[in-house]
Amino acid sequence: MEINWFNIEGEDRQAWEQLCPVDEFRIVSSDQLPGPLPQALTNKYNSVLIVASGSPQGIAYYMVNGNRVDAKDSAIDQMPFGLAFIGDNPIPSGCLIQHGTWPNRTVRPPNEFWDHILASGIDSHYPLSEMPTEATGRITDLKIESQKKAFGTVVTTLQRMIDHD
């Protein structure tokens, strides 16, 4: 697993809560994402799941899990980015987790997916097995194990950073 750190000191908790309230999840397009991730990366996302957990006064954790299309490998990889707020204040750094080790982090869609991508470009959206069927919901309704594992990895990584500050 590889972790890249990004400065998030300028992030606005209200903007994140408008996109995805605490204790909920949302499926969004990559062009809706606030934050420091480079557009060259987010343009490779087929879809994005945002998960938020925490409390208004305490620590709120956000995961932006982009499903990055890797045409060379005929695969889609989850690339979770995590950030946290203590109250309204962001912690100094957010983490992008690459090459995670949880089950189903990488999926190999059927040939119809690749035909669809070739026909209409990377901006097309294709239903993926590791994404919720609903675009919004309570975090307790998120039943996809790979997404739970990705969120757990993000939270654990951010907790270690918070505990060392």
NORSULDA-V700152 format. One record per residue. N is the residue number from 1. NEAR is the number of other C-alpha atoms within 8 Angstrom. Layout:
BEGIN
n=N near=NEAR
n=N near=NEAR
END
This chain:
BEGIN
n=1 near=7
n=2 near=7
n=3 near=8
n=4 near=8
n=5 near=8
n=6 near=10
n=7 near=9
n=8 near=13
n=9 near=9
n=10 near=6
n=11 near=7
n=12 near=9
n=13 near=10
n=14 near=7
n=15 near=8
n=16 near=10
n=17 near=9
n=18 near=7
n=19 near=7
n=20 near=12
n=21 near=10
n=22 near=12
n=23 near=11
n=24 near=14
n=25 near=16
n=26 near=12
n=27 near=10
n=28 near=11
n=29 near=8
n=30 near=11
n=31 near=6
n=32 near=6
n=33 near=7
n=34 near=6
n=35 near=6
n=36 near=7
n=37 near=7
n=38 near=6
n=39 near=6
n=40 near=6
n=41 near=8
n=42 near=12
n=43 near=10
n=44 near=9
n=45 near=13
n=46 near=13
n=47 near=12
n=48 near=13
n=49 near=13
n=50 near=13
n=51 near=15
n=52 near=15
n=53 near=11
n=54 near=10
n=55 near=8
n=56 near=8
n=57 near=7
n=58 near=9
n=59 near=11
n=60 near=14
n=61 near=12
n=62 near=11
n=63 near=14
n=64 near=11
n=65 near=13
n=66 near=15
n=67 near=12
n=68 near=13
n=69 near=10
n=70 near=9
n=71 near=7
n=72 near=5
n=73 near=5
n=74 near=9
n=75 near=12
n=76 near=12
n=77 near=11
n=78 near=10
n=79 near=13
n=80 near=14
n=81 near=13
n=82 near=14
n=83 near=14
n=84 near=12
n=85 near=13
n=86 near=11
n=87 near=9
n=88 near=9
n=89 near=9
n=90 near=14
n=91 near=12
n=92 near=7
n=93 near=10
n=94 near=14
n=95 near=14
n=96 near=12
n=97 near=13
n=98 near=10
n=99 near=7
n=100 near=10
n=101 near=6
n=102 near=8
n=103 near=6
n=104 near=7
n=105 near=11
n=106 near=9
n=107 near=8
n=108 near=7
n=109 near=11
n=110 near=6
n=111 near=6
n=112 near=7
n=113 near=9
n=114 near=11
n=115 near=8
n=116 near=11
n=117 near=10
n=118 near=8
n=119 near=6
n=120 near=8
n=121 near=8
n=122 near=10
n=123 near=7
n=124 near=9
n=125 near=6
n=126 near=7
n=127 near=5
n=128 near=6
n=129 near=5
n=130 near=8
n=131 near=9
n=132 near=9
n=133 near=4
n=134 near=5
n=135 near=9
n=136 near=8
n=137 near=10
n=138 near=9
n=139 near=11
n=140 near=7
n=141 near=6
n=142 near=11
n=143 near=7
n=144 near=9
n=145 near=6
n=146 near=11
n=147 near=11
n=148 near=10
n=149 near=9
n=150 near=13
n=151 near=11
n=152 near=8
n=153 near=8
n=154 near=14
n=155 near=10
n=156 near=8
n=157 near=9
n=158 near=13
n=159 near=8
n=160 near=8
n=161 near=8
n=162 near=8
n=163 near=6
n=164 near=5
n=165 near=4
END
